[in-house]
Amino acid sequence: MAGIGFEIRRILRRESFLNLIEAYGLAGIISSGPWVLSVLGVMMIGIFSLTLAVSDVEVVQFLVSVTYLMAFSLILSGIFQHVFTRWVADKLYARENGLILPNLMGLIWVATVLALLVGGVGIAFLLWDTSVLYRLLMLANFVVLCNLWLVTIFLSSMKSYRRIVILFALGYTTAVIASLRLADWGLEGLLTGILLGHSLLFFSFFYTIIRQYPGNSFIRFDFMQRKQIFPALIFTGLLFNAAVWADKLIFWFHPDTSQGVIDGLRASVIYDLPIFLAYLSIIPGMAVFLVRMEADFAEAYDRFYTAVREGDTLERINRFRDEMVVIARNGIYEIFKVQGLTIILLFVWAEDILRAIGISPLYLPLFQIDLVAVGTQLLLLAIQNVLFYLDARRINVTLCLLFFISNIVFTLITLQLGASFYGYGFAGATLVSALTGLFLLSRKFERLEYETFMLQGR
């Protein structure tokens, strides 16, 4: 499903500086997806709203409301993301493209019903004393976001990369403009604006998918057949997203680091802003990730396994295997190099950046450790991506479980140690998980030929 990666690499072959900027700029926007761009869009809405008729309290309530929506929609949609990606990849390999769209429709129906149930229960527990309109807008936003994360599964397989960038720009421009135009309605107006922007993005992506994968029926649920479901992939998606948000949730609900914002929703002023600013720094690394891991490695992987399936000579199989290993290692190293350079530059300018957006320099140490943490998380993501190609499902579940547990344990320890250690729990969890992932990936490569031929013989 690396269609965009190959298309962007064609731009790089033109070997000009402008083409280089174009390729990695497009890759950064596409690979960052709605998650990072949503953070940027919501922050823009919050900043601009302060200049309008919206009170400071309502702006904070809006930012916290959208943060909760993103957190729980990512966790819930994580149940389906990897398992459906695997199902789609299998159908593309089997040239059964006509089944993809009707099963996507089935997935959307399942996700919508589940989002309504989970969202309804969450609102009943956390937001019962708010207005009916606010609760309805929260539920609608939650359903749309759950489905939006699912259609972004297809982004890397699409070749119309310029269309995707235009749709991102259109969706978030709509969200910002609509929120500001409706700002007179207060919190509900801002939520309506973000709902319009994300809805436009969802339906635009869905229309693009329809054009690329025309279906032979309206709705199907083949992806839910027992033999099509890989429990390890379900747990991987769920645990990874839960791990990413575990430290935030702990800070939100710990009495020493949080305060109530709107009914049952709480936030941590000391912790939230630096970590969300830090996530914007992964755009350069994500661009390299898309080009190197979703194109170069995908091509090397295909060469190796094609040689194995077609009974090529042992000398060629060994050569293709060595090339695949080298490309994987170089790709991870290049992500490390680019993201490391980004972190160094942001370290140098961190105080100026915080001052420019009106944040106290007291946040500087937390912002810096968060930069390291999200950069390490990107490395973990790259490692897991290679493991997905190698079908190392158990290893990926193990890494996600390690990430989840270590983030909880380390974060609770840092809370006991005091404010000077905030952020180190998340950073420690990503570091332990990434180093473990590198070790397990290296061992997987060492055993690759044995496992491949052993499976072929079964």
ABEGO torsion letter per residue (X at the ends): XAAAAAAAAAAAAAGBAAAAAAAAAAAAAAAAEAAAAAAAAAAAAAAAAAABABBAAAAAAAAAAAAAAAAAAAAAAAAAAAAAAAAAAAAAAAGBAAAAAAAAAAAAAAAAAAAAAAAAAAAAAAAAABBAAAAAAAAAAAAAAAAAAAAAAAAAABABAAAAAAAAAAAAAAAAAAAAAAAAAEAAAAAAAAAAAAAAAAAAAAAAAAAABBBABABBAAAABAAABBAAAAAAAAAAAAAAAAAAAAAAABAAABBBABEABBBBAAAAAAAAAAAAAAAAAAAAAAAAAAAAAAAAAAAAAAAAAAGBBAAAAAAAAAAAAAAAAAAAAAAAAAAAAAAAAAAAAAAAAAAAAGBBAAAAAAAAAAAAAAAAAAAAAAAAAAAAAAGBAAAAAAAAAAAAAAAAAAAAAAAAAEAAABGAAAAAAAAAAAAAAAAAAAAAAAAAAAAAAAAAAX
